Amino acid sequence: MREERGGGGKKTAETALEIEGEISRLLEKAAKAKKIDLEAIETALRAAVLMSGARLLAKLIEGVGRGRRAEALTCACGARMVSRGVVKKTVLTILGPVTFRRSRYECPVCEAVRYPGDEALDVVGTSRSPGVRRMMARAGSRQTFKESREDLKIYAGLKVSAKDVERVAEQIGQEMETWQTQERKELLAAEVPLKVKKTIPVLYIEMDGTGVPMVKEAVAGRKGKQADGTARTREVKLGCVFTQSQTDGKGRPVRDSDSTSFVGAIETAEDFGVRLEAEALRRGLYEAEKVVLLGDGATWIRGLAELRFPNAQQIIDLYHAREHVADLAKLLWGADDKKITRQRIRWWTYLDEGQVEKIIKEARKNLPSDKEARKKIESRLHYLEDNKARMRYADFRKQGLFVGSGVVEAGCKSIVAARLKQSGMEWSLRGANAIISLRCNILSGRLEQFWEDRAA
């Protein structure tokens, strides 16, 4: 073992000298040139350094997963695997292509194949190093796969195809989902603590939904808003959790810096409820003195809130409440714009004061005789009646609480729309959920934790 380490150190030193030699020759050539092209020198120098670095890396990993093993290699079926010689493999690394030779093992019973060298270097079933895969996943989560390919070439000198970026980004996204699924199981299976120190003043939970354009197979048989009654989109359910520890000088709530985390997927409300509850638990649901749930009042949101967070203070997003009463005014006074404006301003003042009953009372005094119009108005009034306890905005403000779900709405734009709703895009269910998982984890600051856990 000592001799091997000594030999490796000698090879490393030799390669380092080679790098210095190549750089010196490049600098000498530049010095003799009459006109210096700085960009050309930068590009050439980077290529030389990367190429030399790749050679150094090749020497460093030479012999990994090759040669006699101290212990027998066992197959998943339980049989002892047999060595079948040495096979070359080329891996794209952040320094460039690197080729190494590793032993191939085969199971005599089920014919399964393993390469211990691939397992040691984390390149099983792939020709890209962990560093390259992380770059590709991050790039693919942020912009189109074509743009990612171009940026990886310009910024990192990596030559990959748009399809390669797509495959890797989706694979890492799916791995993240598997990682979080296991995490959710553990969080939800844990016993509820009998006594917990309350270290979080206010913990907020917000949720919303937004549509994403899908391929035909992903919307087959689903009802939608198309002219023919079919669907072209699927709803992404997005949730966020953040904390608040203080208010500003005017008593307005201040969101804690870097405290926001996101979860989301195209899935049923029931499955999304499991996802969001687990995230709230991870973020300290039991440690919170007060839990506030903010949403737009949609049926699925209210149902989920009552099932998963029964002790939370529910608040209807003020912007949606204002939209609702503005629509109510239009239904009542559709032909009188001045009356609509006056009533809207009046009712918005009532909302700010938390006096929803006044809005209901005034609206009922002006119900039309037309049955169809009356039915629509009654539906709006039922919404207000049903949610009045969630619209006590004056009381909420006195408590220094947020009354708007702007954080999750901004998330719908920045996480979902900015990446998945660009012109001409259509997604498979698998691809959309993989990218959503990637973007949620990256914006939640969890990429490093995932990478560490997968390497453990």
C-alpha positions in Angstrom: 0.0 0.0 0.0 2.8 2.4 0.8 4.5 1.7 -2.5 1.2 2.4 -4.4 0.8 5.8 -2.6 4.4 6.7 -3.3 3.9 5.8 -7.0 0.7 7.9 -7.2 2.5 10.9 -5.7 5.3 10.6 -8.3 2.8 10.5 -11.1 0.9 13.5 -9.7 4.1 15.5 -9.5 5.0 14.6 -13.1 1.6 15.7 -14.4 1.8 18.9 -12.4 5.1 19.6 -14.2 3.5 18.9 -17.5 0.8 21.4 -16.8 3.4 24.1 -15.9 5.3 23.3 -19.1 2.2 23.7 -21.3 1.2 27.0 -19.6 4.8 28.3 -20.0 4.8 27.5 -23.7 1.5 29.2 -24.1 2.7 32.3 -22.4 5.9 32.4 -24.5 3.8 32.2 -27.6 1.6 35.0 -26.5 4.6 37.2 -25.6 6.0 36.9 -29.1 2.8 37.9 -30.8 2.6 41.4 -32.1 -1.0 41.9 -31.1 -2.3 40.3 -28.0 -5.9 38.8 -28.2 -6.7 38.5 -24.5 -9.9 36.5 -25.0 -8.1 34.0 -27.3 -5.3 33.7 -24.7 -7.9 33.2 -21.9 -9.7 30.5 -23.9 -6.6 28.7 -24.9 -5.1 28.8 -21.4 -8.3 27.5 -19.9 -8.4 24.6 -22.4 -4.8 23.8 -21.6 -5.4 23.8 -17.9 -8.5 21.6 -18.2 -6.8 19.2 -20.6 -3.8 18.9 -18.3 -6.1 18.6 -15.3 -8.0 15.8 -17.0 -4.7 13.9 -17.5 -3.9 14.4 -13.8 -7.4 13.1 -12.8 -6.9 10.1 -15.0 -3.8 9.2 -13.2 -5.3 9.8 -9.8 -8.2 7.4 -10.5 -6.1 4.8 -12.3 -6.6 1.4 -10.6 -9.8 2.3 -8.8 -12.0 -0.8 -8.9 -9.3 -2.9 -10.5 -7.2 -5.7 -9.2 -7.6 -8.3 -6.5 -10.2 -7.7 -3.8 -9.8 -8.5 -0.2 -13.4 -9.6 0.1 -15.7 -11.4 -2.3 -18.2 -9.4 -4.3 -21.8 -10.6 -3.7 -24.7 -10.2 -6.1 -28.1 -8.9 -5.0 -29.4 -12.5 -5.5 -26.9 -13.7 -2.9 -24.5 -15.5 -5.3 -20.8 -14.8 -5.4 -19.8 -12.8 -8.4 -16.9 -13.7 -10.7 -14.3 -11.4 -12.3 -14.6 -11.2 -16.1 -11.6 -9.1 -16.9 -11.0 -5.4 -17.2 -13.1 -2.9 -19.3 -12.3 0.7 -20.3 -14.7 3.5 -19.6 -14.6 7.1 -20.6 -16.3 9.6 -18.2 -17.0 13.3 -18.9 -15.7 15.3 -16.0 -15.7 19.0 -15.3 -12.1 18.9 -16.5 -12.9 17.0 -19.7 -13.1 13.3 -20.9 -11.2 10.9 -18.6 -10.7 7.2 -19.4 -9.9 4.5 -16.8 -9.9 0.8 -16.7 -11.9 -1.2 -14.1 -12.8 -4.8 -13.3 -16.0 -6.3 -14.5 -17.9 -8.8 -12.3 -20.7 -11.1 -13.4 -23.1 -13.2 -11.4 -23.1 -16.9 -12.6 -26.7 -17.3 -11.4 -28.6 -14.3 -12.6 -26.0 -12.8 -15.0 -26.1 -9.4 -13.3 -23.0 -7.2 -13.9 -21.2 -4.9 -11.5 -18.3 -2.6 -11.8 -16.9 -1.8 -8.3 -14.9 1.1 -9.9 -18.0 2.8 -11.2 -19.6 2.4 -7.7 -16.6 3.9 -6.0 -16.6 6.9 -8.4 -20.4 7.3 -8.5 -20.7 6.8 -12.2 -22.9 3.7 -12.3 -25.0 3.6 -15.4 -23.7 7.0 -16.5 -20.8 8.4 -18.5 -20.8 11.7 -16.6 -19.1 12.5 -13.3 -21.0 13.7 -10.2 -19.7 17.2 -10.7 -20.9 17.3 -14.3 -24.3 15.9 -13.4 -24.8 18.5 -10.8 -23.9 21.3 -13.3 -26.3 19.9 -15.9 -29.1 19.4 -13.4 -28.8 23.0 -12.0 -28.5 24.5 -15.5 -31.5 22.4 -16.8 -33.6 23.5 -13.9 -33.1 27.2 -14.6 -33.6 27.5 -18.3 -34.4 25.6 -21.5 -32.3 22.5 -22.2 -31.0 24.2 -25.3 -29.9 27.3 -23.4 -28.4 25.1 -20.7 -26.3 23.2 -23.3 -25.0 26.5 -24.7 -24.2 28.0 -21.3 -22.4 24.8 -20.1 -20.2 25.0 -23.2 -19.4 28.7 -22.7 -19.1 28.8 -19.0 -17.6 25.4 -18.2 -16.2 24.2 -21.5 -18.5 21.2 -21.4 -19.8 19.8 -24.7 -23.2 18.1 -24.1 -26.4 17.9 -26.1 -29.8 19.5 -25.1 -31.2 16.0 -24.8 -28.3 15.0 -22.4 -29.2 18.0 -20.2 -32.8 17.0 -20.2 -32.1 13.3 -19.3 -29.7 14.3 -16.4 -31.9 17.0 -15.0 -34.9 14.7 -15.0 -32.9 11.9 -13.4 -31.6 14.1 -10.6 -35.1 15.5 -10.1 -36.5 12.0 -9.7 -33.7 11.1 -7.3 -34.6 14.2 -5.3 -38.2 13.1 -5.2 -37.2 9.6 -4.0 -35.0 11.2 -1.3 -37.8 13.4 -0.1 -40.4 10.6 -0.2 -38.3 8.6 2.3 -37.8 11.8 4.3 -41.6 12.3 4.4 -42.2 8.8 5.6 -39.8 9.3 8.5 -41.2 12.7 9.4 -44.9 11.6 9.4 -44.1 8.3 11.2 -42.4 10.0 14.1 -44.3 10.3 17.3 -45.8 13.6 18.2 -43.7 15.1 21.0 -45.5 15.6 24.3 -43.7 18.7 25.2 -41.8 21.0 22.9 -39.9 24.3 23.4 -41.6 26.9 21.3 -38.7 28.6 19.4 -40.6 29.9 16.4 -42.9 32.8 17.0 -45.0 32.4 13.8 -44.8 29.7 11.1 -46.7 30.3 7.9 -48.0 27.7 5.4 -49.2 28.9 2.0 -50.5 27.0 -1.0 -51.7 27.7 -4.5 -52.1 26.1 -7.9 -51.1 27.0 -11.4 -51.6 25.2 -14.8 -48.7 23.8 -16.9 -49.0 22.8 -20.6 -48.8 19.1 -21.1 -48.3 16.6 -23.9 -51.5 14.9 -25.1 -50.8 11.7 -23.2 -50.7 13.5 -19.9 -54.2 15.1 -20.3 -56.0 12.3 -22.1 -59.5 11.9 -20.8 -59.3 14.9 -18.5 -61.9 17.7 -18.6 -60.6 21.2 -19.2 -61.3 24.7 -20.4 -60.7 24.1 -24.1 -63.6 24.8 -26.5 -64.2 21.1 -26.9 -64.2 20.5 -23.2 -60.7 18.8 -23.1 -57.7 19.8 -21.1 -54.4 21.1 -22.3 -52.9 21.7 -18.9 -52.4 20.0 -15.5 -52.4 21.9 -12.2 -49.2 22.1 -10.2 -49.9 22.4 -6.5 -47.3 24.5 -4.8 -46.7 25.1 -1.2 -44.3 27.1 0.9 -43.3 27.4 4.5 -41.6 30.4 6.1 -41.2 32.0 9.5 -41.7 35.4 11.1 -40.0 36.6 14.2 -40.6 40.3 14.2 -42.6 43.3 12.8 -41.3 46.6 11.5 -41.6 50.0 13.1 -45.2 50.3 11.9 -46.2 46.9 13.2 -46.1 45.3 9.8 -44.9 41.6 9.6 -41.4 40.9 8.4 -40.6 37.5 6.9 -37.4 36.0 8.3 -34.5 36.1 5.9 -33.8 32.9 4.0 -36.6 31.1 5.9 -38.7 30.1 2.9 -38.9 26.6 1.5 -41.0 25.2 -1.3 -42.6 21.9 -2.2 -44.8 21.1 -5.2 -45.9 18.6 -7.8 -48.6 17.7 -10.2 -50.6 15.3 -7.9 -53.9 14.9 -6.1 -54.8 17.2 -3.2 -54.5 14.3 -0.8 -50.9 13.5 -1.9 -50.0 17.1 -1.9 -51.3 17.4 1.7 -48.9 14.7 2.8 -46.1 16.5 1.0 -46.9 19.9 2.6 -47.4 18.5 6.1 -44.1 16.7 6.1 -42.4 20.0 5.0 -44.1 21.9 7.8 -42.9 19.2 10.3 -39.4 19.5 8.9 -39.5 23.2 9.3 -40.7 23.1 13.0 -44.5 22.8 13.0 -44.5 21.6 16.6 -42.0 24.3 17.7 -44.1 27.2 16.5 -46.1 29.3 18.9 -48.6 30.2 16.2 -49.2 28.5 12.8 -50.9 30.6 10.1 -52.3 29.1 6.9 -52.8 31.4 4.0 -54.6 30.6 0.7 -57.1 31.8 -1.8 -60.1 29.9 -0.3 -60.3 27.2 -3.0 -62.2 24.1 -1.9 -59.1 21.8 -2.1 -57.0 24.3 0.0 -59.6 24.6 2.7 -60.1 20.8 2.9 -56.4 20.2 3.1 -56.0 22.9 5.8 -58.7 21.4 8.0 -57.4 17.8 7.6 -53.6 18.4 7.9 -53.4 21.6 10.0 -56.6 21.7 12.1 -55.0 24.0 14.8 -53.7 26.6 12.3 -55.1 30.1 12.0 -56.6 30.2 8.5 -56.6 33.5 6.6 -58.0 34.1 3.1 -55.6 36.0 1.0 -56.8 39.7 1.1 -56.2 40.2 -2.7 -58.5 37.3 -3.5 -61.1 38.5 -1.0 -61.1 41.9 -2.7 -61.4 40.3 -6.1 -64.4 38.3 -4.9 -66.3 41.3 -3.6 -65.4 43.3 -6.7 -67.0 40.5 -8.8 -70.0 40.6 -6.5 -70.4 44.3 -7.1 -70.3 43.7 -10.9 -73.0 41.0 -10.7 -75.2 43.4 -8.7 -74.7 46.6 -10.7 -73.3 45.4 -14.0 -74.6 48.4 -16.0 -73.6 51.1 -13.5 -69.8 51.6 -13.5 -69.9 54.5 -11.1 -72.1 52.5 -8.6 -69.7 49.5 -9.0 -66.7 51.6 -8.2 -68.3 53.3 -5.2 -69.5 50.0 -3.8 -66.2 48.3 -4.4 -64.3 50.9 -2.5 -66.9 50.8 0.3 -66.7 47.0 0.5 -62.9 46.9 0.4 -63.0 49.2 3.5 -65.3 46.8 5.2 -62.9 44.0 4.3 -60.0 45.9 5.8 -62.1 46.3 9.0 -63.0 42.7 9.0 -66.7 43.5 8.7 -67.8 40.9 6.2 -71.3 40.8 7.6 -71.9 44.3 6.4 -71.0 43.3 2.8 -73.4 40.4 2.9 -76.2 42.5 4.4 -75.9 45.3 1.8 -75.6 42.8 -1.1 -78.8 40.9 0.0 -80.7 44.2 0.0 -80.0 44.5 -3.7 -80.6 41.0 -5.0 -82.1 40.9 -8.5 -85.3 39.2 -9.4 -83.7 37.2 -12.2 -83.2 33.6 -11.0 -80.0 32.9 -12.9 -78.3 36.2 -11.8 -79.6 35.6 -8.3 -78.0 32.1 -8.2 -74.6 33.5 -9.2 -74.8 36.2 -6.5 -75.9 33.7 -3.8 -72.8 31.6 -4.6 -70.6 34.6 -4.0 -72.5 35.4 -0.8 -72.2 31.8 0.4 -68.4 32.1 -0.1 -68.3 35.2 2.1 -70.5 33.7 4.8 -68.5 30.5 4.9 -65.2 32.3 5.1 -66.0 35.3 7.3 -63.9 34.0 10.2 -60.9 33.9 7.8 -61.4 37.5 6.8 -61.0 39.4 10.1 -58.2 41.4 8.6 -58.2 44.2 11.2 -57.7 41.6 13.9 -55.0 39.8 11.9 -53.1 43.0 11.4 -53.3 43.9 15.1 -51.5 40.6 15.7 -48.8 41.6 13.3 -49.7 38.8 10.8 -49.4 38.6 7.0 -52.8 38.8 5.3 -51.6 38.1 1.8 -50.3 34.9 0.2 -47.8 36.7 -2.0 -44.9 34.4 -1.2 -46.5 31.3 -2.8 -48.0 33.3 -5.6 -44.5 34.6 -6.4 -43.3 31.0 -6.2 -45.9 30.0 -8.8 -44.3 32.5 -11.1 -40.7 32.0 -10.3 -40.6 28.3 -9.8 -43.3 27.1 -12.2 -44.2 29.7 -14.8 -40.7 31.0 -15.5 -39.4 27.5 -16.4 -42.4 25.3 -17.4 -44.7 27.8 -19.1 -42.6 29.2 -21.8 -43.8 29.6 -25.4 -44.2 26.2 -27.2 -43.5 24.1 -24.1 -45.3 20.8 -23.4 -44.4 18.5 -20.6 -44.8 14.9 -19.7 -45.9 14.2 -16.2 -42.6 12.7 -15.3 -40.5 15.5 -16.8 -42.6 18.3 -15.2 -42.5 16.8 -11.7 -38.7 16.2 -12.0 -38.0 19.8 -12.9 -40.5 21.1 -10.2 -38.6 19.0 -7.6 -35.3 20.3 -8.8 -36.4 23.9 -8.7 -38.1 23.6 -5.3 -35.1 22.0 -3.7 -32.6 24.5 -5.2 -34.7 27.6 -4.2 -35.2 26.0 -0.8 -31.4 25.7 -0.4 -31.5 21.9 -0.2 -29.3 20.9 -3.1 -26.2 20.5 -1.1 -27.9 18.5 1.6 -29.4 16.2 -1.1 -25.9 15.8 -2.7 -24.3 14.9 0.6 -27.0 12.4 1.5 -26.8 10.6 -1.9 -23.1 10.3 -1.6 -23.2 8.9 2.0 
